[in-house]
Amino acid sequence: MTAAAGPGRPTSSTPASSPSTSSTPTTPTTPAAASPAETAGPPPGERLLRVDVIGTVIFTVTAVAAAAAPDAFRIPAAAVAIALFVLGCGAFLWAYGIAVGRSREHEIGIGGLFFLAGDTAPAAVRRRFMALFVAQIVVAVATASVRPFTSLAYGTMAPVFGLGLMGLWGARYGRFGPRRASRRVARSATTPSATKPPATKPPAGGQARSTASGGTGSAARAAHGSPRAKPAGPARQGSSRRSSGGARRARPRPR
């Protein structure tokens, strides 16, 4: 763009501004992977939670009705409590069998299996199971206390239902760490084993005895500095003289 020149005024030209372009390449950004807790959808084992909710509701209704009108509802309440106890025992044994199979590769504890302690289950799942289990205990104790020494005492067995379903959820869907090696295997891997020298077999027969006796005799002579032949003492010289004198007497005399 050129400005009009006035009298006694220099002309100035300003270049047109051009759009700036950056030559640095842009790398596409990938979204971070969502954690299992943030993923949408129902948690695993939703059916077990529903079964636990249904059982808790039925037990609560029958137990409260039996406490209010024992003549009409005591038999249904006892039947429901016994049925829940049997189902809970079955779920407990089923959970134990699954846990035994998984224990070959995972470190499974009782607290994590039956009470979903630690990181075994998501917090929402653990809270729901524990709330249902506590509700069953409270209803059983409260109704049995209102009508003591009646059939409502069977209700104290009903919380086994909630405990068994918690254990079944933990055995099937719980997260457990890998199984650690036993202390004995770890100790043997870190501590070097003591190596024993190989036993040498002695030579057979009299060769071994002669070698041993010769070796011990030569060692004793070398230690004491004595020759192999015994020195001739006075007793030895006297015996040699007596033997030579006997030989002289035995000769016949010439006539």
DRENPA-3360 file (N, C-alpha, C; in nm, 2 decimals, always signed):
BEGIN
1 = MTAAAGPG = +0.09/-0.12/+0.00/+0.00/+0.00/+0.00/+0.09/+0.12/+0.00 ~ +0.06/+0.22/-0.09/+0.15/+0.34/-0.11/+0.07/+0.46/-0.07 ~ +0.13/+0.54/+0.02/+0.07/+0.66/+0.07/+0.09/+0.78/-0.03 ~ +0.00/+0.87/-0.05/+0.01/+0.98/-0.14/+0.12/+1.07/-0.09 ~ +0.21/+1.12/-0.17/+0.31/+1.20/-0.13/+0.27/+1.35/-0.14 ~ +0.29/+1.42/-0.03/+0.25/+1.56/-0.02/+0.37/+1.64/-0.05 ~ +0.35/+1.77/-0.05/+0.47/+1.86/-0.08/+0.57/+1.86/+0.04 ~ +0.69/+1.82/+0.00/+0.80/+1.81/+0.10/+0.79/+1.69/+0.19;
9 = RPTSSTPA = +0.72/+1.59/+0.15/+0.70/+1.47/+0.23/+0.73/+1.35/+0.16 ~ +0.83/+1.27/+0.21/+0.87/+1.15/+0.13/+0.76/+1.04/+0.13 ~ +0.77/+0.97/+0.03/+0.67/+0.86/+0.01/+0.72/+0.74/+0.09 ~ +0.62/+0.67/+0.16/+0.66/+0.54/+0.23/+0.56/+0.43/+0.19 ~ +0.62/+0.32/+0.17/+0.54/+0.20/+0.13/+0.54/+0.10/+0.24 ~ +0.43/+0.04/+0.28/+0.42/-0.06/+0.38/+0.38/-0.19/+0.31 ~ +0.45/-0.30/+0.33/+0.41/-0.42/+0.26/+0.29/-0.48/+0.33 ~ +0.21/-0.55/+0.25/+0.09/-0.61/+0.30/+0.13/-0.73/+0.39;
17 = SSPSTSST = +0.05/-0.74/+0.50/+0.08/-0.85/+0.60/+0.03/-0.98/+0.54 ~ +0.12/-1.08/+0.54/+0.09/-1.21/+0.49/+0.07/-1.31/+0.60 ~ -0.02/-1.40/+0.59/-0.05/-1.49/+0.70/+0.07/-1.58/+0.73 ~ +0.11/-1.59/+0.86/+0.22/-1.67/+0.90/+0.19/-1.82/+0.90 ~ +0.27/-1.90/+0.85/+0.25/-2.05/+0.85/+0.36/-2.11/+0.93 ~ +0.33/-2.20/+1.02/+0.43/-2.27/+1.10/+0.47/-2.40/+1.03 ~ +0.59/-2.43/+1.02/+0.64/-2.55/+0.95/+0.66/-2.66/+1.04 ~ +0.64/-2.65/+1.18/+0.66/-2.76/+1.27/+0.54/-2.86/+1.26;
25 = PTTPTTPA = +0.57/-2.99/+1.24/+0.46/-3.09/+1.23/+0.39/-3.11/+1.37 ~ +0.26/-3.13/+1.36/+0.19/-3.16/+1.48/+0.16/-3.31/+1.50 ~ +0.19/-3.36/+1.62/+0.17/-3.50/+1.64/+0.03/-3.52/+1.69 ~ -0.05/-3.62/+1.64/-0.18/-3.65/+1.69/-0.18/-3.70/+1.83 ~ -0.27/-3.66/+1.91/-0.28/-3.70/+2.05/-0.38/-3.81/+2.06 ~ -0.34/-3.92/+2.13/-0.43/-4.03/+2.16/-0.49/-4.02/+2.29 ~ -0.62/-4.05/+2.31/-0.68/-4.04/+2.44/-0.63/-4.15/+2.53 ~ -0.61/-4.11/+2.66/-0.56/-4.21/+2.76/-0.66/-4.32/+2.78;
33 = AASPAETA = -0.61/-4.44/+2.81/-0.70/-4.55/+2.83/-0.77/-4.53/+2.96 ~ -0.89/-4.56/+2.96/-0.97/-4.55/+3.09/-0.95/-4.67/+3.18 ~ -0.95/-4.64/+3.30/-0.93/-4.75/+3.40/-1.05/-4.83/+3.41 ~ -1.04/-4.96/+3.46/-1.16/-5.04/+3.47/-1.27/-4.98/+3.55 ~ -1.24/-4.90/+3.66/-1.34/-4.84/+3.74/-1.42/-4.73/+3.66 ~ -1.35/-4.67/+3.56/-1.41/-4.56/+3.49/-1.49/-4.60/+3.37 ~ -1.48/-4.73/+3.33/-1.55/-4.78/+3.21/-1.69/-4.79/+3.24 ~ -1.77/-4.75/+3.13/-1.92/-4.76/+3.15/-1.96/-4.90/+3.14;
41 = GPPPGERL = -2.08/-4.92/+3.20/-2.14/-5.06/+3.20/-2.15/-5.11/+3.35 ~ -2.23/-5.21/+3.36/-2.25/-5.27/+3.50/-2.13/-5.34/+3.54 ~ -2.10/-5.35/+3.67/-1.99/-5.42/+3.72/-2.00/-5.57/+3.70 ~ -1.90/-5.64/+3.70/-1.91/-5.79/+3.69/-1.98/-5.85/+3.81 ~ -2.05/-5.96/+3.78/-2.13/-6.02/+3.89/-2.25/-5.95/+3.93 ~ -2.32/-5.88/+3.83/-2.44/-5.80/+3.87/-2.55/-5.89/+3.91 ~ -2.55/-6.01/+3.85/-2.66/-6.11/+3.89/-2.65/-6.15/+4.04 ~ -2.53/-6.17/+4.08/-2.52/-6.20/+4.22/-2.57/-6.09/+4.32;
49 = LRVDVIGT = -2.54/-5.97/+4.28/-2.59/-5.86/+4.36/-2.75/-5.85/+4.36 ~ -2.80/-5.88/+4.24/-2.95/-5.88/+4.23/-3.01/-5.99/+4.32 ~ -2.95/-6.11/+4.31/-3.00/-6.22/+4.39/-2.99/-6.19/+4.54 ~ -2.88/-6.12/+4.58/-2.86/-6.08/+4.72/-2.97/-5.98/+4.76 ~ -3.00/-5.89/+4.67/-3.10/-5.79/+4.71/-3.24/-5.85/+4.72 ~ -3.27/-5.94/+4.63/-3.40/-6.01/+4.64/-3.41/-6.09/+4.76 ~ -3.31/-6.17/+4.80/-3.31/-6.25/+4.92/-3.32/-6.17/+5.04 ~ -3.25/-6.06/+5.04/-3.26/-5.97/+5.16/-3.40/-5.91/+5.18;
57 = VIFTVTAV = -3.46/-5.87/+5.07/-3.59/-5.81/+5.08/-3.70/-5.91/+5.13 ~ -3.69/-6.03/+5.07/-3.79/-6.14/+5.11/-3.77/-6.17/+5.26 ~ -3.64/-6.18/+5.30/-3.62/-6.22/+5.44/-3.66/-6.11/+5.53 ~ -3.64/-5.98/+5.50/-3.68/-5.87/+5.58/-3.84/-5.86/+5.60 ~ -3.91/-5.88/+5.48/-4.05/-5.88/+5.49/-4.11/-5.99/+5.57 ~ -4.07/-6.11/+5.55/-4.12/-6.22/+5.63/-4.08/-6.22/+5.78 ~ -3.96/-6.17/+5.81/-3.92/-6.17/+5.95/-3.99/-6.06/+6.02 ~ -4.01/-5.94/+5.96/-4.09/-5.83/+6.03/-4.24/-5.87/+6.04;
65 = AAAAAPDA = -4.29/-5.94/+5.94/-4.43/-5.98/+5.95/-4.45/-6.09/+6.06 ~ -4.35/-6.18/+6.07/-4.36/-6.28/+6.18/-4.34/-6.22/+6.32 ~ -4.26/-6.11/+6.33/-4.25/-6.05/+6.45/-4.38/-5.97/+6.49 ~ -4.45/-5.92/+6.39/-4.57/-5.85/+6.42/-4.69/-5.94/+6.44 ~ -4.70/-6.04/+6.36/-4.81/-6.14/+6.37/-4.75/-6.28/+6.37 ~ -4.70/-6.33/+6.48/-4.63/-6.46/+6.48/-4.72/-6.58/+6.44 ~ -4.85/-6.57/+6.47/-4.94/-6.69/+6.44/-4.96/-6.70/+6.29 ~ -4.95/-6.60/+6.22/-4.98/-6.61/+6.07/-4.85/-6.62/+5.99;
73 = FRIPAAAV = -4.74/-6.57/+6.03/-4.62/-6.56/+5.95/-4.50/-6.64/+6.01 ~ -4.51/-6.70/+6.12/-4.39/-6.77/+6.17/-4.34/-6.88/+6.09 ~ -4.44/-6.96/+6.03/-4.39/-7.07/+5.94/-4.33/-7.02/+5.81 ~ -4.39/-6.93/+5.74/-4.32/-6.87/+5.62/-4.18/-6.81/+5.65 ~ -4.17/-6.74/+5.77/-4.05/-6.67/+5.80/-3.94/-6.78/+5.83 ~ -3.98/-6.88/+5.90/-3.88/-6.99/+5.93/-3.84/-7.06/+5.80 ~ -3.93/-7.08/+5.71/-3.90/-7.15/+5.58/-3.80/-7.06/+5.50 ~ -3.83/-6.93/+5.49/-3.74/-6.84/+5.42/-3.60/-6.84/+5.48;
81 = AIALFVLG = -3.59/-6.83/+5.61/-3.46/-6.83/+5.68/-3.38/-6.96/+5.65 ~ -3.45/-7.07/+5.66/-3.38/-7.20/+5.64/-3.34/-7.21/+5.49 ~ -3.42/-7.17/+5.40/-3.39/-7.17/+5.26/-3.27/-7.08/+5.23 ~ -3.27/-6.96/+5.28/-3.15/-6.87/+5.26/-3.02/-6.93/+5.32 ~ -3.04/-7.00/+5.43/-2.92/-7.06/+5.49/-2.86/-7.17/+5.41 ~ -2.95/-7.26/+5.35/-2.91/-7.36/+5.26/-2.84/-7.31/+5.13 ~ -2.90/-7.21/+5.07/-2.84/-7.14/+4.96/-2.71/-7.08/+4.99 ~ -2.70/-7.02/+5.10/-2.57/-6.96/+5.14/-2.46/-7.06/+5.16;
89 = CGAFLWAY = -2.50/-7.18/+5.22/-2.40/-7.28/+5.24/-2.35/-7.34/+5.10 ~ -2.45/-7.35/+5.01/-2.41/-7.39/+4.87/-2.32/-7.29/+4.80 ~ -2.35/-7.16/+4.81/-2.26/-7.06/+4.76/-2.13/-7.06/+4.82 ~ -2.12/-7.08/+4.95/-2.00/-7.08/+5.03/-1.91/-7.20/+4.98 ~ -1.96/-7.32/+4.96/-1.88/-7.43/+4.91/-1.84/-7.41/+4.77 ~ -1.93/-7.35/+4.69/-1.89/-7.32/+4.55/-1.78/-7.23/+4.54 ~ -1.79/-7.12/+4.62/-1.68/-7.02/+4.62/-1.55/-7.08/+4.67 ~ -1.55/-7.17/+4.77/-1.43/-7.24/+4.82/-1.37/-7.32/+4.71;
97 = GIAVGRSR = -1.45/-7.40/+4.63/-1.39/-7.48/+4.53/-1.33/-7.40/+4.42 ~ -1.39/-7.28/+4.38/-1.33/-7.20/+4.28/-1.20/-7.14/+4.33 ~ -1.20/-7.10/+4.46/-1.08/-7.04/+4.52/-0.96/-7.14/+4.52 ~ -0.99/-7.26/+4.55/-0.89/-7.36/+4.55/-0.82/-7.38/+4.41 ~ -0.90/-7.37/+4.31/-0.85/-7.38/+4.17/-0.77/-7.26/+4.14 ~ -0.81/-7.14/+4.18/-0.73/-7.02/+4.15/-0.61/-7.00/+4.24 ~ -0.61/-7.07/+4.35/-0.49/-7.05/+4.44/-0.36/-7.11/+4.38 ~ -0.37/-7.19/+4.28/-0.25/-7.24/+4.22/-0.17/-7.13/+4.15;
105 = EHEIGIGG = -0.23/-7.02/+4.11/-0.17/-6.91/+4.04/-0.18/-6.78/+4.11 ~ -0.27/-6.76/+4.21/-0.29/-6.64/+4.28/-0.29/-6.66/+4.43 ~ -0.25/-6.55/+4.50/-0.24/-6.55/+4.64/-0.38/-6.50/+4.70 ~ -0.46/-6.59/+4.75/-0.59/-6.56/+4.79/-0.60/-6.57/+4.94 ~ -0.66/-6.47/+5.00/-0.68/-6.46/+5.15/-0.82/-6.47/+5.18 ~ -0.85/-6.51/+5.31/-0.99/-6.52/+5.35/-1.06/-6.39/+5.35 ~ -0.99/-6.28/+5.40/-1.06/-6.15/+5.40/-1.09/-6.10/+5.26 ~ -1.00/-6.12/+5.17/-1.03/-6.08/+5.03/-1.14/-6.16/+4.96;
113 = LFFLAGDT = -1.14/-6.29/+5.00/-1.23/-6.38/+4.93/-1.38/-6.36/+4.98 ~ -1.40/-6.36/+5.11/-1.54/-6.36/+5.16/-1.58/-6.22/+5.21 ~ -1.49/-6.13/+5.22/-1.53/-5.99/+5.27/-1.49/-5.89/+5.17 ~ -1.43/-5.93/+5.05/-1.38/-5.84/+4.95/-1.30/-5.73/+5.00 ~ -1.20/-5.76/+5.09/-1.12/-5.66/+5.15/-1.01/-5.62/+5.05 ~ -0.95/-5.50/+5.07/-0.84/-5.45/+4.99/-0.89/-5.42/+4.85 ~ -0.81/-5.45/+4.75/-0.84/-5.42/+4.61/-0.91/-5.54/+4.54 ~ -0.97/-5.63/+4.62/-1.03/-5.75/+4.55/-1.15/-5.71/+4.46;
121 = APAAVRRR = -1.23/-5.61/+4.51/-1.35/-5.57/+4.43/-1.35/-5.42/+4.43 ~ -1.42/-5.36/+4.33/-1.44/-5.21/+4.33/-1.51/-5.17/+4.45 ~ -1.49/-5.04/+4.49/-1.55/-4.99/+4.61/-1.70/-5.00/+4.61 ~ -1.77/-4.97/+4.49/-1.91/-4.97/+4.49/-1.97/-5.11/+4.51 ~ -1.90/-5.21/+4.45/-1.95/-5.35/+4.47/-1.93/-5.39/+4.61 ~ -1.82/-5.36/+4.67/-1.79/-5.40/+4.81/-1.89/-5.33/+4.91 ~ -1.92/-5.20/+4.88/-2.02/-5.13/+4.97/-2.16/-5.20/+4.96 ~ -2.20/-5.23/+4.84/-2.34/-5.29/+4.83/-2.35/-5.43/+4.89;
129 = FMALFVAQ = -2.24/-5.51/+4.87/-2.25/-5.64/+4.94/-2.24/-5.63/+5.09 ~ -2.16/-5.54/+5.14/-2.15/-5.53/+5.28/-2.27/-5.47/+5.34 ~ -2.34/-5.38/+5.27/-2.46/-5.32/+5.32/-2.57/-5.42/+5.33 ~ -2.58/-5.51/+5.23/-2.69/-5.62/+5.24/-2.65/-5.72/+5.35 ~ -2.53/-5.75/+5.37/-2.49/-5.84/+5.47/-2.52/-5.79/+5.61 ~ -2.49/-5.66/+5.63/-2.52/-5.60/+5.76/-2.67/-5.59/+5.78 ~ -2.75/-5.56/+5.68/-2.89/-5.55/+5.69/-2.95/-5.68/+5.73 ~ -2.90/-5.79/+5.67/-2.95/-5.92/+5.71/-2.92/-5.95/+5.86;
137 = IVVAVATA = -2.80/-5.91/+5.91/-2.77/-5.94/+6.05/-2.86/-5.86/+6.14 ~ -2.88/-5.73/+6.11/-2.96/-5.64/+6.19/-3.10/-5.69/+6.20 ~ -3.16/-5.73/+6.08/-3.30/-5.78/+6.08/-3.31/-5.91/+6.16 ~ -3.21/-6.00/+6.15/-3.22/-6.13/+6.22/-3.21/-6.11/+6.37 ~ -3.12/-6.02/+6.41/-3.10/-6.00/+6.56/-3.22/-5.93/+6.62 ~ -3.27/-5.83/+6.54/-3.38/-5.75/+6.60/-3.51/-5.83/+6.61 ~ -3.54/-5.90/+6.50/-3.67/-5.98/+6.51/-3.66/-6.10/+6.61 ~ -3.54/-6.16/+6.62/-3.53/-6.26/+6.72/-3.53/-6.21/+6.86;
145 = SVRPFTSL = -3.49/-6.09/+6.88/-3.49/-6.03/+7.01/-3.63/-5.99/+7.05 ~ -3.71/-5.95/+6.95/-3.85/-5.91/+6.98/-3.93/-6.03/+7.03 ~ -3.92/-6.14/+6.96/-3.99/-6.27/+6.99/-3.89/-6.37/+7.03 ~ -3.83/-6.37/+7.15/-3.73/-6.47/+7.19/-3.80/-6.61/+7.21 ~ -3.72/-6.71/+7.19/-3.77/-6.85/+7.21/-3.88/-6.88/+7.12 ~ -3.88/-6.83/+7.00/-3.98/-6.87/+6.90/-3.91/-6.91/+6.77 ~ -3.99/-6.93/+6.66/-3.93/-6.97/+6.54/-3.85/-6.86/+6.47 ~ -3.86/-6.74/+6.52/-3.78/-6.63/+6.46/-3.63/-6.65/+6.49;
153 = AYGTMAPV = -3.60/-6.74/+6.57/-3.45/-6.76/+6.60/-3.39/-6.82/+6.47 ~ -3.47/-6.89/+6.39/-3.41/-6.94/+6.26/-3.35/-6.83/+6.17 ~ -3.40/-6.70/+6.20/-3.35/-6.59/+6.12/-3.20/-6.56/+6.13 ~ -3.15/-6.60/+6.25/-3.01/-6.58/+6.27/-2.92/-6.66/+6.17 ~ -2.97/-6.76/+6.10/-2.89/-6.83/+6.01/-2.90/-6.77/+5.87 ~ -2.99/-6.67/+5.85/-3.00/-6.62/+5.71/-2.88/-6.54/+5.66 ~ -2.81/-6.46/+5.75/-2.69/-6.39/+5.70/-2.58/-6.48/+5.63 ~ -2.59/-6.61/+5.65/-2.50/-6.70/+5.57/-2.52/-6.68/+5.42;
161 = FGLGLMGL = -2.64/-6.64/+5.38/-2.67/-6.62/+5.24/-2.59/-6.51/+5.18 ~ -2.59/-6.40/+5.25/-2.51/-6.28/+5.21/-2.36/-6.31/+5.21 ~ -2.31/-6.38/+5.31/-2.17/-6.41/+5.32/-2.13/-6.51/+5.20 ~ -2.21/-6.61/+5.17/-2.18/-6.70/+5.07/-2.18/-6.63/+4.93 ~ -2.27/-6.54/+4.91/-2.27/-6.47/+4.78/-2.15/-6.37/+4.76 ~ -2.11/-6.31/+4.87/-1.99/-6.23/+4.87/-1.87/-6.32/+4.84 ~ -1.86/-6.43/+4.90/-1.75/-6.52/+4.87/-1.75/-6.57/+4.72 ~ -1.87/-6.60/+4.67/-1.88/-6.64/+4.53/-1.84/-6.53/+4.44;
169 = WGARYGRF = -1.88/-6.41/+4.47/-1.83/-6.30/+4.38/-1.68/-6.29/+4.39 ~ -1.62/-6.29/+4.51/-1.48/-6.28/+4.52/-1.40/-6.39/+4.45 ~ -1.46/-6.51/+4.46/-1.39/-6.63/+4.39/-1.39/-6.62/+4.24 ~ -1.50/-6.57/+4.19/-1.52/-6.56/+4.04/-1.46/-6.44/+3.98 ~ -1.48/-6.32/+4.04/-1.44/-6.19/+3.98/-1.34/-6.11/+4.06 ~ -1.30/-6.16/+4.17/-1.20/-6.09/+4.25/-1.07/-6.08/+4.19 ~ -1.00/-5.97/+4.22/-0.86/-5.95/+4.18/-0.76/-5.98/+4.29 ~ -0.67/-6.08/+4.26/-0.57/-6.12/+4.36/-0.43/-6.11/+4.29;
177 = GPRRASRR = -0.33/-6.10/+4.38/-0.20/-6.09/+4.33/-0.15/-6.23/+4.29 ~ -0.03/-6.23/+4.22/+0.03/-6.36/+4.18/+0.08/-6.44/+4.30 ~ +0.08/-6.57/+4.29/+0.12/-6.65/+4.41/+0.27/-6.64/+4.43 ~ +0.31/-6.61/+4.55/+0.45/-6.60/+4.59/+0.51/-6.74/+4.61 ~ +0.65/-6.75/+4.59/+0.72/-6.87/+4.61/+0.73/-6.90/+4.76 ~ +0.73/-7.02/+4.80/+0.74/-7.06/+4.94/+0.88/-7.01/+4.99 ~ +0.89/-7.00/+5.13/+1.01/-6.95/+5.19/+1.13/-7.05/+5.17 ~ +1.09/-7.18/+5.16/+1.20/-7.28/+5.15/+1.26/-7.27/+5.01;
185 = VARSATTP = +1.18/-7.25/+4.90/+1.23/-7.24/+4.77/+1.31/-7.11/+4.76 ~ +1.26/-7.00/+4.82/+1.34/-6.87/+4.81/+1.47/-6.88/+4.88 ~ +1.47/-6.95/+5.00/+1.59/-6.96/+5.07/+1.69/-7.05/+5.00 ~ +1.65/-7.16/+4.93/+1.74/-7.24/+4.86/+1.79/-7.18/+4.74 ~ +1.71/-7.08/+4.68/+1.76/-7.01/+4.56/+1.86/-6.91/+4.60 ~ +1.85/-6.84/+4.71/+1.95/-6.74/+4.75/+2.07/-6.79/+4.82 ~ +2.06/-6.90/+4.90/+2.17/-6.96/+4.97/+2.24/-7.07/+4.89 ~ +2.37/-7.06/+4.86/+2.44/-7.17/+4.79/+2.44/-7.30/+4.87;
193 = SATKPPAT = +2.42/-7.41/+4.81/+2.42/-7.54/+4.88/+2.57/-7.58/+4.91 ~ +2.59/-7.64/+5.02/+2.72/-7.69/+5.06/+2.76/-7.81/+4.98 ~ +2.87/-7.81/+4.91/+2.92/-7.92/+4.82/+3.01/-8.00/+4.90 ~ +2.99/-8.13/+4.90/+3.08/-8.23/+4.97/+3.18/-8.29/+4.87 ~ +3.30/-8.31/+4.92/+3.40/-8.37/+4.82/+3.36/-8.51/+4.79 ~ +3.39/-8.55/+4.67/+3.36/-8.69/+4.63/+3.44/-8.79/+4.71 ~ +3.37/-8.90/+4.75/+3.44/-9.00/+4.83/+3.52/-9.09/+4.73 ~ +3.65/-9.11/+4.77/+3.74/-9.20/+4.69/+3.73/-9.34/+4.74;
201 = KPPAGGQA = +3.73/-9.43/+4.65/+3.72/-9.58/+4.68/+3.86/-9.63/+4.71 ~ +3.89/-9.69/+4.82/+4.02/-9.74/+4.84/+4.05/-9.86/+4.75 ~ +4.18/-9.89/+4.73/+4.21/-10.01/+4.64/+4.17/-10.14/+4.71 ~ +4.14/-10.24/+4.64/+4.09/-10.36/+4.69/+4.20/-10.45/+4.74 ~ +4.16/-10.54/+4.83/+4.26/-10.65/+4.88/+4.37/-10.60/+4.96 ~ +4.48/-10.69/+4.96/+4.59/-10.66/+5.05/+4.67/-10.54/+5.00 ~ +4.65/-10.50/+4.87/+4.73/-10.39/+4.82/+4.70/-10.26/+4.90 ~ +4.57/-10.25/+4.95/+4.54/-10.13/+5.03/+4.60/-10.14/+5.16;
209 = RSTASGGT = +4.60/-10.27/+5.22/+4.66/-10.28/+5.35/+4.81/-10.26/+5.35 ~ +4.88/-10.31/+5.25/+5.02/-10.30/+5.24/+5.06/-10.15/+5.21 ~ +4.98/-10.09/+5.12/+5.01/-9.95/+5.09/+4.99/-9.86/+5.22 ~ +4.89/-9.89/+5.29/+4.86/-9.81/+5.41/+4.97/-9.84/+5.52 ~ +5.01/-9.97/+5.54/+5.11/-10.00/+5.64/+5.25/-9.94/+5.59 ~ +5.28/-9.95/+5.46/+5.40/-9.90/+5.41/+5.41/-9.75/+5.43 ~ +5.30/-9.69/+5.40/+5.29/-9.54/+5.41/+5.31/-9.50/+5.55 ~ +5.24/-9.56/+5.64/+5.25/-9.52/+5.78/+5.38/-9.55/+5.84;
217 = GSAARAAH = +5.45/-9.66/+5.80/+5.58/-9.70/+5.85/+5.68/-9.60/+5.80 ~ +5.68/-9.57/+5.67/+5.77/-9.47/+5.62/+5.76/-9.33/+5.68 ~ +5.63/-9.30/+5.70/+5.61/-9.17/+5.77/+5.66/-9.16/+5.91 ~ +5.64/-9.27/+5.98/+5.70/-9.28/+6.12/+5.85/-9.27/+6.12 ~ +5.91/-9.35/+6.03/+6.06/-9.35/+6.02/+6.11/-9.21/+5.98 ~ +6.04/-9.14/+5.89/+6.09/-9.01/+5.85/+6.07/-8.91/+5.96 ~ +5.97/-8.93/+6.05/+5.95/-8.84/+6.16/+6.05/-8.86/+6.27 ~ +6.09/-8.98/+6.30/+6.18/-9.01/+6.41/+6.33/-9.02/+6.36;
225 = GSPRAKPA = +6.35/-9.02/+6.23/+6.49/-9.02/+6.18/+6.56/-9.15/+6.20 ~ +6.49/-9.27/+6.22/+6.55/-9.39/+6.25/+6.56/-9.48/+6.12 ~ +6.67/-9.55/+6.10/+6.68/-9.64/+5.98/+6.58/-9.76/+5.99 ~ +6.57/-9.83/+5.88/+6.48/-9.94/+5.88/+6.53/-10.06/+5.97 ~ +6.67/-10.09/+5.96/+6.72/-10.20/+6.03/+6.75/-10.16/+6.18 ~ +6.72/-10.25/+6.27/+6.74/-10.22/+6.41/+6.88/-10.23/+6.45 ~ +6.94/-10.14/+6.53/+7.08/-10.15/+6.57/+7.10/-10.27/+6.66 ~ +7.22/-10.33/+6.64/+7.26/-10.45/+6.72/+7.30/-10.41/+6.86;
233 = GPARQGSS = +7.23/-10.45/+6.96/+7.26/-10.42/+7.10/+7.34/-10.53/+7.17 ~ +7.37/-10.52/+7.29/+7.45/-10.62/+7.36/+7.38/-10.75/+7.37 ~ +7.24/-10.75/+7.39/+7.17/-10.87/+7.39/+7.18/-10.95/+7.26 ~ +7.18/-10.87/+7.15/+7.18/-10.94/+7.02/+7.32/-11.00/+7.00 ~ +7.43/-10.92/+7.04/+7.56/-10.98/+7.02/+7.58/-11.11/+7.11 ~ +7.53/-11.11/+7.23/+7.55/-11.22/+7.32/+7.48/-11.34/+7.26 ~ +7.36/-11.32/+7.20/+7.29/-11.44/+7.14/+7.36/-11.49/+7.02 ~ +7.43/-11.40/+6.94/+7.51/-11.45/+6.83/+7.63/-11.53/+6.87;
241 = RRSSGGAR = +7.69/-11.49/+6.99/+7.81/-11.56/+7.04/+7.76/-11.70/+7.08 ~ +7.65/-11.71/+7.15/+7.61/-11.84/+7.20/+7.57/-11.93/+7.09 ~ +7.52/-11.88/+6.99/+7.49/-11.96/+6.87/+7.61/-12.01/+6.80 ~ +7.72/-11.92/+6.79/+7.84/-11.96/+6.73/+7.92/-12.07/+6.82 ~ +7.91/-12.05/+6.95/+7.97/-12.15/+7.04/+7.91/-12.28/+7.03 ~ +7.78/-12.28/+7.02/+7.71/-12.41/+7.01/+7.75/-12.48/+6.88 ~ +7.77/-12.40/+6.78/+7.81/-12.46/+6.65/+7.95/-12.52/+6.66 ~ +8.04/-12.46/+6.74/+8.17/-12.52/+6.76/+8.17/-12.65/+6.83;
249 = RARPRPR = +8.09/-12.66/+6.94/+8.08/-12.78/+7.01/+8.02/-12.89/+6.93 ~ +7.94/-12.86/+6.84/+7.87/-12.97/+6.76/+7.97/-13.03/+6.66 ~ +8.09/-12.97/+6.64/+8.18/-13.04/+6.54/+8.25/-13.16/+6.61 ~ +8.26/-13.27/+6.54/+8.33/-13.38/+6.59/+8.49/-13.36/+6.60 ~ +8.55/-13.41/+6.71/+8.69/-13.39/+6.72/+8.77/-13.50/+6.64 ~ +8.87/-13.46/+6.57/+8.95/-13.55/+6.50/+9.03/-13.64/+6.59 ~ +9.05/-13.78/+6.56/+9.12/-13.87/+6.64/+9.26/-13.88/+6.59;
% end
